[in-house]
Amino acid sequence: MILRSVEELAIRKGDRVLVRVDYNIPINPEGLITDDARIKGTIDTLQYILDKGAIPIIISHWGRPQGGASPDKSLARVVPELQKILQHRVNFLAHLFCETTKASLAAAKPDDVFLLENLRFHSGERSNDIEFAKALAAYGEHYVNDAFPVSHREQASVSALPRQFAHPAAGFSLLREVEYFSKLTHAPEKPYIIIIGGKKIRDKVRSVRFLMDKADEVLVGGGSSYTIQRARGRRVGFSIINENLIDEIDDIADSPKVKIPEDYVAAPSYAEPEKRQVVPAYDFPEHLEGFDIGPQTRKTFIESISKANTILWFGPLGAFEERSFAEGSREIAKAMVKATKRGATTVTGGGDSLAMLNMFSFKDSLTHASIGGGACLKFLEGKELPGIVPLIKER
């Protein structure tokens, strides 16, 4: 699958380019941005358009506003950070289709940059309304999708809007994501291992099934592992499980490729880390809850990582936010960094994974840290994404 790149567009000086990004980024209780990775990921695309003498018109969503405009979901809060990173003035347009917005965009000049208000303030965005898409399309001569994290969604700016243009294209961030995930699904260098963590295995089951034949090993830790332990007939105390999946994942639980923890770090509750203890997986105490992989499991997982040439990691292997339960994820992250340095392809994705790597100061130490979550998993299920299909140049 080869996508049409923004570099292939016949962009002329003064052209207006609609750029779909994903600036739905985390903030703290004070409303301050805590992770600017999704903004940084779009800068090379925006700068390329500016260098062509064209006008980026940036479109995005924020959260899930209900019933129209909501001040706490406004994209206005992104403007200061975007201006700082882009090192360029950004004009914010608070109403998508008012006369002022239409006049501002019609009068736009080279070197102007615009950010439109939250697309989800309009019901037509989430309902994938064709008329809403046509109204947006009137604002530009070109369309570029640089929003991999939402490319699995059937929404107007992602799916219907690109079809209003003869040659919709991919931005550099999206191209990087597709390049790495295509390699993981079609041509991984062996040995290839997959590490699955996170609180729940439910969202990852289809991806694991699709990739299992391609992988040499699947290492499962974190909350995802307890459901498999139960499927193998073991007790897990009060640990998190997906009860309704226990009878549905026999193929995963029974696969010789799947390795689950031999031991855990457990405690009576998350609030009592001082009472933690290492417990064997085959004899997990009924009164405890698992919060990290144990030392023997770390050793086993690290040994597999040390031999691999391709490694995909989704989800922390414990409750890393609490220092007492972070050792497993930290040690695996260190092993991933070491593998990267020796030339292995190391890829991770998902919001929790990025937060974990940020906490350990390892985010920029892997081959690729994806800003996508659900889109990564859908791609790794072997599915074509609605936001990517219109950008395909050849298969």
N, C-alpha and C positions, 0 to 999 in steps of 0.2 A: 504494500500500500504506500503510494507516494502522494504526498499532499502538495497542493499549490502553495508556495511560499509568498509572503509579502514582498519579497525581492523580485518576484515575477510579475507583479502588477505594473501596469503602465501608468504609474503615478506621475502626474504633471504638477508643476508649480501652481499653487492655489487650489488644488483638488482637496475636497473634504473627505476624510477617511473615518468611517465609523469603526471604532475599535472596541470590541466586546472584551472586557476584562472581568476579573473576579476580585473586587475590593471589599468583599464580605469578610472582614478581618477581625481578629479578636481584640477586645478592649477590656480594661479593668473596670471596677465599680465606679471609678471617677470619670470614666468615659475616654480614657487615654489609650491609644493604640499600643498593644503589647508585642505585636509581631508584624513587621512590615515586609515579610518575604514576598507576599503576593503583589505588593506595589513594586518592589525591586525587580521582580521577575518580568515585568512589562516594560521596563525602562528602555531596553535596547530596541524594542519594536517602536515605541513612541519616538525615540530619538532618530531612528531610521526615517520615519515619516517626516519629521521636522527637517532633517537634512535634505530631503527631496523637495523642500519648499512647500510641502502640503500641510494640512490642518487636521490634527487628530481630534476627533470628537469621541470622547471616552464614555462608554455606557456600561453600567453595572447594576447590581442589586445590593441590598443590605438587609439581612435578616428575613423575617416572614411577617411583614406588616399586614394587619387585617383591616379591611374597610377603608382603604385610601391612605392619604398622607399622614405620617406620624413623625413629629420632630425628633424623637429619639432614634429613628431609623434613617435619618437624613444622611446622605453622602457628603454633606458639607464638612463633616468632621475629617474627611480624608484629605481635603484640599491642602492644609498646611504641611502635612507629611509628604504628599505627592510633590508639592512645589519644592520642598527641601531636597528630595531625592532626585527629582528631574532637573533641578536647578533652572526652573523656568516658571514664569507666571502661568497660572491656571485660572481660567474664567469659569465660575460655577453658575449653571443655569438651573434655577430652582423649580421651574415648571416645564414639562416636556413639550407641550404643544401650544403654549400661549403665543400671542403675536410678538411679544418682546423676544422670546427665544427664537422664533422663526426669523425675525429681523436681524438678530445678532449673528446667527449662523449664515444667513444670506450675505451679510456684509463682512464675513470673516476674511482675514488676510493671512498670507504666509507668516509663520512664526506664532500664530494664535494657537492656543490649546484650550479646549472646552471639556468640562465634565458635566454631564447631565444628571439630574436628580434620580434617585432610586427608581428603577424601572418597575419594581413590584408595588409601587404606589398605584399602579394601573392594573386592573384585573386582566387585561389582555395579555400581559406578559406571562403569567403562570398558566393561562388557558391556551397559550400558543395561538393566539388570535391573528389571523392573516391580515386583517385590516390594521391592527396595531403595528404589525411588522411593516406594512406598506407605508404607514405614516412615518415610522422611523427611517425607512429607506430613503425617503424624500430628502433627508438631511445630508446625504453623502453620495459621492461618485464611486466609492469603493467600500468594501466590508472586509474587516480582518478579525478573526477569532483568536484571541490570546488568553482565553479563559478555560484552560483544560479542566479545572475542578468542577465546572458546571456543564461540561460538554456531554454528559450522560443524560441531561434533562431535556424533555420535549417542551421547551419554552420559547416564546416568540423571538427573543433576541439571539437565541442559540440555534434554533432549528428552522423557523420560518423566515427570519430576516436574511440569512445568507442566500436563500433561494430567490431573493429579489434582485440579485446581482449576477451578471454573466460569469464573473470570475471571482468568487469569494476565496479568501486566502487565509492561511494560518500565520500567526505571529511567531516570533522566535521562541518564546516560552512554550507554547503548545507544540511546536516542532520538536523541541528537546524532549518533552514528555513522551510524545509518540515514538520518537527514536528509541529511547531506552526501554519502554514497555513493549514495543514490538520485538526488540531483541530478546527480552525475557520470555515472551510467548512463542517466538518462532525460531530463534537461533542462539540460545544461550550457550556459552562456552562451558564445557563440562570440566570438572564436576560442578553441578548446579544444586544449591540448597536453598530452601525457602524457610524462613523463620516466621512463625505466626504467634502473635501475642495479643494484647488488648483484653478488654473486659469480657467481650462476648465473641463466640465463634460463629454465631448465626450469619452475620454479614459476609463471612469469609468462606463459607462452605463451598459455594459454587466455584470460586476462584481456586480453592485447593483441589477440588475435583478436576478442574480443567488442566491445572498445571502438574498434577501428580505424576502423570506419565512422562512429562518432560524433565522433572526434577529427580535428582539422585536420592535426596533426603528431604523430609519435611520435619522441622523441629518446632514443636508446639509448647509454648509456655504461657505465663500470665493466666488471666481468667479463662482464656480459650481452652486451656488444657484440662480443666476440671471436668468439663462435660465428656471429654474423651476418656478420662480416668473412670468416670461412672459407666461409660459405655463398655469399658473393659472389665467392669464388675468390681471396681475398687470404691472404697468410701472416701469422701473428701471433706468430712466435717461440715462446717457452715460455709464453705467456699462457694463462690458464685458459679452457678451452672445454668444452662439452658435446658430445663427439664424436658420440654417437648421435642428436643433434638436427639435425646439419648438413643432412641430406637431408630433414628433416621440416618445415623452416621456410621453405621457398621462398616461400610466400605473404607472409610477413613480410619476408624479405630482399629480395624483388622489389618491394615496395610503394613507390610514390613518396612516400608520407607518412612513411616511416621514414628518419630521419637518423642516421647513425652517425659516430663521430669521424673527423676528417680528419687528426688527429695525436694522439700519445700522449706521456706521460712514461714512459720505460722505463729499466730497470736490469738488471744481471746477476741480481740477486735482491733480495728484500725487505730482506735484511740489509745491502745495500750501497747505501743511498740517496745516498751521496756520489758515486756513479758514474752518477747519473741523467742522462738526456739526452732532448731532444725528438726524436721520430722521426716521419716521415710514415706514415700508415696504408697508403699504396700501396706502400711500400718498407720494411716492418718488418724489422729485422735478426733473423736466425735465432737469435742467441745472447742476445737480450734478452727480458725479460718486461715487459708493460705494467702500470703501477700507477696511472695517472691519465690523465684526458683532457688534451690539450695546449692551448696558448694560443689557437690558431686555432679549435679546437672550442669552447672556452669562449666566445669571441666570437660564434660562430654560434648557440650555444644561448641565450646571453643576449639576442641580438637577437630570437629567437623568443619568449622569455619576456616581453620588453618590450611585445609586441603582443597578448599573450593576455589573455583575461578569465577563463578557468578553467584552472587548472594542477594536475595530479595528479602527484606525484613519489613513486616507489617505489625506494628503494635508493641508497646512496652511489655516486658516480661514480669512485671510486678507493679505494685503501687509506688512508683518511683518518686512521687511528690513528697512522700515521707522518707527522710534520709535513711531510716533503719530498714526500709524495704526497697532501696534503690540499687543495692550492690549487684544484683543479677543483671539488671538492664545496663548498668554502667560497665560491667566486665564484658558483656557481649558487645557493647558499643566500642570499647577499646579494641576488641578482637576484630571488629569490622574495619576500624581505622587502620589497624596493622595489615589486614588483608588488602585494603586499598593501596597502601604504600608498596606492597609487593606486586601490584598490577592487576588484582582481581577487580571485576566490575561489581560495585556494591551500590544497591539502590534501596531506598526506604521511602515510605509515604504515609500520609494520614496525619491529621492534626495532633494527635497524642504523640506520635513518633517524633514529629518536629519539635514539639514542646520538650520532650525528653532529651533530644539531642542538643537543643538550645541550653537546657539546664546543665548538661555535661560539657558544654562548649565544643561539641563535635559536629555541629550541623554542616559546616563547610568542609568536613574532612572525608566525606564519602564521595563516591563517583557522582551520584545524583540523589538529591533529597527532593522528592516530589511534593508540590503544593496541593496535589489532588488527594481526595479521600475516596468518596464514592465512585468518582470517575475512574480512578485506578483499579478498583475492584471490578467494576463492570468491564473495563478493558481486559483485565486478566481473566475474565470469564469467557473471553473469546468473542465478545459481542461488539457489534459496530455501534458507535455512539452517535446520537442524532446531531450533535454539533460538529462532528468530524466528517460524516458522510458527504455533506455538500462541498467539502474542501478537497476531496479526493481527485487527483489529476489522472492517476492510472493505478491499476491494481497489479 
